[in-house]
Amino acid sequence: MIRKEIIMRKTGRATGALLLTCLLSLLLSGCAQTVTHLISPDETYEKEGTAYSDTSFRDNDSLYENDEAEVLTLYLTVGQGNEEEGTNHTWTEINSRSVGWYEEHGMTPWSCEAGLQVGDENGPVEGEFGYGELSANATIRVRGENSSEQHQKSYRIDIKNGKGEWEDQETIVLNKCVSDPLRFTNLLSYKLLQNIPQLVSVRTRLVHLYVKDKTEGLDGKFVDYGLYTQIEQVNGTWLNNHGFDRDGQLYKADGFDWQRHEDVLCLATDSRFDQAAFEEYLEIKGGDDHTKLLELLEAVNDESVTAGELLEKYFDQENLAYWMAFQLLTGNAAAGELSYYLYSPQSSDKWFFLSWDHDRAFSREYDRLRGETRAQWTDGITAFTDAVLFRKMLQDEGFLAALHEAVETLRTQYLTEEQIRELVDEYRTLAEPYVYALPDRLYARVDQETYDILADSAAEEVDENYRLFQESLEKPWPFHILDPVASGDGSGTYVLQWEDSYTPDGSVTYTVEIDEDFSFSSPVVSQQTKETSLQASLGPGQYFVRVTAENTAGSSQQAFEFYNSENDGTIYGVLCFYVFDDGTVAASRFAEE
């Protein structure tokens, strides 16, 4: 026992000496590490709020880290499913009806089963989605109200429950983008959005699609369907993947003017609720409790609630300003009514804008080449002024200052000619070979020479749109011409009325012309007034009224109305109306094509 104790003591002394020698060596060599406390003795406990913020809308940038410029190849084998799931249709049936037809008949679009496989031009690739799959792993149907009326269709593919996900997505949207002569404008727009910190985007890429039809017992070869743009579907999965509340409120704007529409936009528990009618304005993509939305619309349409109060409680000024600035600079003229999603997390009253559908972006040169004219009010901020919300915001000095700042930041940092040209050159290299090969060559909007002109000019359009934005700030705003009404005294006198046109200097003069021809070469009435109505004596017949607003600076503006002529195209700023033999009068209004 004594010997053992002596040995342990000696061992301990030796170990201690060794440790002391190592420590001295480290100190002398300058390699010693300073020992610090994890929690300081005088630790402060000041707080700066939660790590989660429901008042910011920042994207998950890591989703785009592996976003390579390439064309992905997809293989679809389609077959008939069963009646219970609604997939008992042939591929011919699927492609024979437009989305509008289904809506008119109150039906869900037909679908069929599909085997989806991801690969390359040699076939499915091992390790990719669907490789080795022998049974249907998805369903497919046509999508897009306008695109589904074209010969070349756009499609929606839904991966079946239990069949996994492709790149964290259960729904795959394939857009044919037939109205886009370049076939990569949406891809370009979303890529630009991905680089802007103040905005959010979606994942998107070009896809080469092959389809084998087995719905009628055939077992032939895969048919080349050409080039598509795959766009990440905005839904609960998108919210979750991008770091947002997947159970928040989510709506897609479609012809939405931000008016209250009490008879249609109501709670799902209301006896008046009709989802199809509701979705004529806002497509429901989130939960079915619309309480927050209706509260928002009440506030927007309350004239006593200012833009500043709306921004403080319901909107994020940076998000709204940058979203609007992006549409202005890319020339996406339809953005005032279409082309965006509205999202609100459960824990906040705030609503955020997500840009969507950029088919009309970078399209000015294409319109010029086709001889198409745009309505004067589609340039600059006036493109947004037919909606109640945007009218309020654009009359607020604080928001206008934020919009100016957003426009300048985007123009000088994220939408420069050099940046856009670099992306355009990259994407045209990928897309052009498909556009001018079968089958897409049959439906190409322009020849290859014109394609090059359009691609080369896209980068220059931001500067043109910036100039038009600046000019629009000085112009009167567009307004609506109201339906003429008979005076009611049998005298053949009719009252023409129109809305006020807002202008920064507050003074507007209206030039009113009425003619039996839309050329207005020999008007029966030509008068200037500061009022918003006048009376005119008219006999039976067809008439056209044109009202033009002009401010003291000499800038003028058209009305929102237009007339579609058979031979001369669209005549903007004009309302057509008829006076009948019995003295009644009726306006003829046209829808956008």
N, C-alpha and C positions, 0 to 999 in steps of 0.2 A: 504493500500500500504506500509506504514511504517512497520507494523508488518510482512508482507510477506518478505520484504527486510532483516529484522533482522533475520528471520528464515533461509533464504538462506545463509546469512553470517555465522551464527552459524553452519549450515550444512556443508558449505565449510571448516570452520576451523576444524570441527570434522573429516571430510574426510581426510584433509591434515594431521592431527595429527595421524590418523590411518595408513596412508601410510608411514609416517615417522617412526612410531613404527615398522611396518613390515620390512621396509628397514634396520633399526638398528638391528632388530632381525636376519635378514639374514646375515648381516655383522658379527655380533657377533658369529653366528653359522658356519661361513665359507662357506655358501651356495650361496653367491652372485655371479652372473655371470658378467664377464667383458664385457662391451659394446664395440664392435669394429666396425670399418667402413668396409663396404663391399668393397669399393674402397679406397685404401690408398691415403692419400694426396700426397705422393711421388711415386705413382704408376709408374712402368716402362712399356714401350710398345715395348719391344723387341719381335721379331717374330721368330718362328721356322718352318714356312711352314704350309701347309694345314693339317687338321686332317686326310684326306684321302690320302693314299699312293698307287699309281699305280705301285710302284716298289717292293711291297711285296706281298706275296701269303700266307696268314694265314687263317686257317680254322675257321669256326664258331663252336667252341667247345660245345656250348650249345645244338647243335643238338644231341649230343651223351650222354647227362646227364642221360636220362632215358633208355639207351640201356641195357636191361636186357638179360641175356642168357636164351633163351627159344625157343620153337618151336611153331610158329604161325600156326593156322589152317585156310586155305582158302577154300571156296566152290565156284565152278564155275558151273553154269547151262548154257549150250551152246545151241543156236538155230539158225535157218537160218534167216537172215535179208532180205535185198532187194538188187536188182541188182545195183541201183543207187549208193549205198554206198559200193558196192563190198563185201557185207557180206552174199550173197545168196549161201553159200557153206555148205556142211555137215562137221561134225567133222571128218569123215573118209577122206574126201577130204583134209581137213586142214593138216592132219597128213601123207598124202601120198606123199608129194613132199618136197624136200630139198630146202634150200635157193639158193644153187648153180643152181638147175634146173630152178628156176624163173629167175635168172640172165642170164642164157644161152638163155632163151626165151624172155628176155626183158620185163618181167612181174612183177607187184607188187604181193607179196605173198598173196594168198587167205586168207580170214578171215571170221569169223562168229560172230554173236552177242553173248554176254555173260552177265549173271547176276553174279556179283562178290559180295560175302559176307564174312565178317571176323568174325571168331568165335572161338570155341574150339571143342573138340572131340564130344561134345553133339549137336553141330549145331551152327548157327549164334547167336551172342551175342548182346543183346539190347545195343544200344549206339555206336556200332561199325559200320564201313562202310558197307552199303548195307542192314542193318537190316530192314526187313519189305518191301524191294524193290520187286515189282511185275513185273516190265518191265526191259528190258535190260539196263544196265548202263555202258557197256563196249563193246569193241571188242577184239578178240584174234586171234593171228596167231603164226606160228612157227618162231623161230629166231636162229641165229648162223649157219654159213656156215658149220662147222664141226659137231656140235651137232645135227643139223637137219637131218643129214644122219644116225644117230643112231636110234635104235628102240625106246628108250625113248627120247622124244623131250624136247627141251627148248622152252619157250613161252614168247611172249610179249603181255601184256594186256594194252590197251589204254582206260582210262576212258572217257566216252562221255562228250562233252561240256554240261555244265549245271547240271552235275551229281556229282559235287563236286570233292574233292581230298582225297586221302588216305595218311595221314602223309605228307601233302604238296606235294604229287607226283601225277601226272596225267598219268604217264607211269610206269607200274610195270613189271620188268624183272624177270622171274623165270628161273634160270639156273639149269639144271640137273647135270652138272659137272660129266659126265660119265667117263671122263678120269682120274678123281681124285679118287683113291681108298679109301681115307678117307672121301670124300664128305664134308669136311669143310675147305679145304686149302684156298679158296678165303675168307671165313669168317675170318679165322685166320689172313690172310695178311692184310685185311682192318681194323681189330681191332688193329693190331700192328701199322698201319699207323695213326689211330686216336689218338694215344698217343704220336706221334712225332711232336713237335711244328713246325718244319721246313717243314713239308709235309702236304698235304691235303688228305682227304679220302672220302668215301661215306658211307651212312647208309646201313647196310646189316644184314640179319638174316636168320635163317633156317625156312622153310615153309613145312608144311604137306598139300598136295593138294588133294582135292576130286573133281571129275568132274561128272556131270550128263548130258548125251547127249540127247537132244530133237530135234536134227536137222533132224531126220528122223521119227518124230512123236512118238518117244518113250517117256515113262514117268516112267522109272524104278528107281533104287536106285543109289545113288552116288557111283562111282567107285574110289577106292584108287589108286592114282597115285604116292604115295610115297613121298620121301624127295626131296626138292628143296632148292636152295639158292636164296633168293630175294636180288637183288643188285640195289641200287638207280641208276636210269638212268642219265647219264651225258648229260645235255642239258641246255636250257635257264632257266628252272625251277630250276635245280641243282645250276646253277650259282647264281641265285637270293637267294635261300635258304641258300647258304653258304657264302653270303655276297660279291659276285662279280658282275661284270657288265654283266647282262643277254644278252645284245646286243653286247657283244664283239665277236671277232673271235674265233671259236672253231672247231677243227678238230680232228678226230681219226686216228692215224697212223695205216696203214695196209700194211706191206711189203714195208715200206718207207725207201729208202736209202739216202735221202737228196740231191740227184742229181737234176738238174734243170728240166729236162723233159719238155722242152719248148713246144713240140707239144701236150702235154696233160695237163700240169699244166699251165693254162692260165686264163685270165679274162672271166667271164661269158658272156661278150659282144663280145668276140672274135669269129669269124666265125668258128674257129676250136674247140670251146668248146664242150665237150661231158661229161656230168656229170658222166655217168657210167665209162668212161675211167679215169676221174679225180679221182674218188673214188676207183680206183684200188690201189691208193697210199694213199690218204687222204680222209676219209669220212667227208663230210661237215655237221657239226652240228650247225653252227651259220649262220651268214649272207652270202650273195652270192657275196659280194665285196671282191675279193681275192688280191687286190692291195698290202696290207701289207705283205701277205704271199709271193707274188712273189718278193717283194723288199728284204725280208729276204733270200729267196733262191738265189737270185743274189749275195748277200753279202757272203753267206756261200760258194758258188762255185767260188768266186773270189779269186784266189790264192794270190793276193796282200793284202787281208784283213786278219789280224791276229786273232787268238783266243781271244786275249785281247781286240781287237776292237769290235769283235762280242759280247763279254760279256758286254762291256761297254754300247753298244747301244741296243742290241736285247735280251739279256738273263739276268737272275738273277743267279749269280754264286752259291749262296747258294742253291737255288731251284734245279738247274741242278745237283750239286754235291751230294746233299742228295738223290735225285731221283735215280741217278745212283748207289750210295752206297747201297741203300735199295735193288735194284735188284741184286747187286753183292753178298750181304750177305745172301739173301734168295735163291739164286741159280736160279733165274727166267731167264733162258738162252735165251728166245726168246725176251727179252725186247729191244734188239738193233734195231729190226725192227718192232715189234708188241707191244702191251700192254701199250700204253700210249695215252693220249690226249694232244694236244697243245692248249693253251688258251692265248689270248691277249686282254686286255681291250681296249675300243675305244680310251681312252685318252692317250695311251702309245704305244711306239714301242716295249715294252718288251713282251717276250713270256715265258710262264711257262709250266712245265711238270706236268701232273697228271697221277699217276700210274693206270694201268687197266689190268685186266685179269692175275691172278696169278696161273693158273692151273699147271705151271711147277715149281712153288716154292716148296721148301722142298721135292724134288722128287729124290734125289740121291740114297737113299736106295731102293726105288721102282725100279729104273733102274737096280741096282745091283741084286736085287732078280729076275728080269726078264732076266738077262743076257744081258741087253742092254748096249751098249757102247756109249759114247758121243764123238763128235768131240773134239779134243784137244783144239781147239780155243774157245769152249763154256765156258771155265773156266776163270774167272777173266776178266780183262779189254778187252781181245781180242775178247770177245763176242760182243763188240760194234764197232769194228774197220772196219766193212764193210760199215759204213755210213760216208759220207763226214764230217758232222758236228762233230761227235764224234772223228774221226781221228784227226781233228784239235785240239780239246780240250785236248785230251790225250797226245799230243805232247807239250803242253804248261805247263811250270813249275808252274806258278801261279795256274792254274786249278788243276793240279795234287796235289799240296799242299792242296787245298780246299777239294779235293776228299779224301785224306788221313785223314784229320780232320773229315770229315763226317763219314767215315768208322769207325774210332775209337770211335766217339761219339755214333753212333748207336750200335756198338758192346758192349760197356761198360755200356750204360745207358738204351737203349730201346729194344735191341734184345738179352738180356742175356738169358742163358739157363734156369734160374729160371722163368723168365717172360713167355717165350714161353711154358715151360712145364706146367705152371699153366693154361694157356689158352687152350692148347691141352687137358689136363685132363678134363676141363670144357666142351669143345665142343664134345669130343668123347663120353662123357656120354649122350649128347643129340642126336648125330647122329647115333651111332652104333646100337641102337635098331631098327632103320628104315632100315639101310643098310642090316641087316640080317633078315628082315621080308619081306613078299611079299608086293609090286611087286619088290622092289629093289634087293632082294636076288637073283633073277634070273640073274641079270646083275652085281653082285658084282665082282670087279676085283681081289680080293684076299679072302682067307678064313679068319675066325675070328682070328686064331692064328697069321697069317701074318699081319692082321690089327693091332693087338696089337704091333707087332714089328715095324711097320711103325710109329705108333703114338708115341711110346717110343723114336724112333730115330730122330724125327723131330727137337727136341730142340738141338741136337748135330750137326746139319748140318751147323749152322752159323759158328762154329769154323772151320769146314772143308772148307767152302767157303772162309773164311778169309785167310786161308793158301794158297788156290789156287789163291786168289787175289794177295797176296804178291809174289808168284812165277811168276805170269803172268807179273809183272812189269819188270822182267829180261829177258823175252823171246822175240824172234823175233815175228813180227805180221804176221797173216795169209795174204794170197794174192790170186789172181786169176790166174789160168792157162788159157791162151788164146787159141783160136781155132788154131790148127796146119794149116799151109798153104803150098801148093806145091811151090817149088822153081821156077817153070815155065819154066825150060829149058829141061824138058822131061827126066831128069837123074834119076828120082825116089828119089830125095832128098827132104826132108820136113823140114820146119823150125818150131821148138817148141819154144814158147815164154811164158813168165809169167811176172807178175807185180813185182815191187820192194817190198821186205819185209823190213819194218821199224824195227830197233832195237836201243835201247838206246845207244849202243856203236858204232853204225854207220857202222859196218863191218859184212857182211853176206856172207856165202858160201852156194851154192845150190848143193844138190845131186839130179841128174836127172836120173830116171830109166824108161826104156820103155820095156814092156814085152807083150807077147801075152796072158798072164794070170794075173788076178789081185792079185795072190799070190806073183808075182815077184820072183819066185823061180829060173828062168833062164832068166834074162833080156838080151835083144838084145842090149841095150844101158845102161851103168852105168857110169856116169861121174860126176865129181865135177867141178864147175865153179863159178866165181864171177859175171859173166854176167847174163843177163836175157833172153838169148836165146841160142839155139844150133841147128846144122843141123844134120839130121840122114837120112841114106838111108834105105828105107822100101819098101817091096813088098806088094801086095794086102793082105788085111786081117783086123781082129779086133786087136786093140792095147789098152794098158793101159799105161798112163804116170803118174808117181808119182814124184813130186818135193818137197823136204824137205829143209827148210831154217835153217841154224845153225849159231849162232854168236860166237864171240871169247871166251865167257864164257862157251861154250859147250851146251847152251840151244837150243832146236830145235822147229820147228813149221811146221804144215801141211798147205797145200793149202785149200781154201774153198770148192773145188770141191769134189764130192763123187759119188760112183757108187752103185746102188741098185742091189745086186745079188739075185737070186731066192732062194738059199740055205744058203748063208752065211751072210745074212743081209746087212747092209750098210757098205761099204768100204770107209773110209774117206781119204781125201787128194789125190784122184785119179780122173783122167779124162779119160773117154773111147772115142776112136775115131776110124774111119774106113778109110782105104785106098782102093779105088775101082780100078777095072781093067783098067779104062780109065785114071788113075793117079790122079783123084780128091780125096779130103779128106773132111770128115765131122765129127764134134764132136757130142757126144751123152750126153746130160745133163739131170739131174734128178731133180725133184722138191721135196721139203721136204714133208714128209707124215704126 
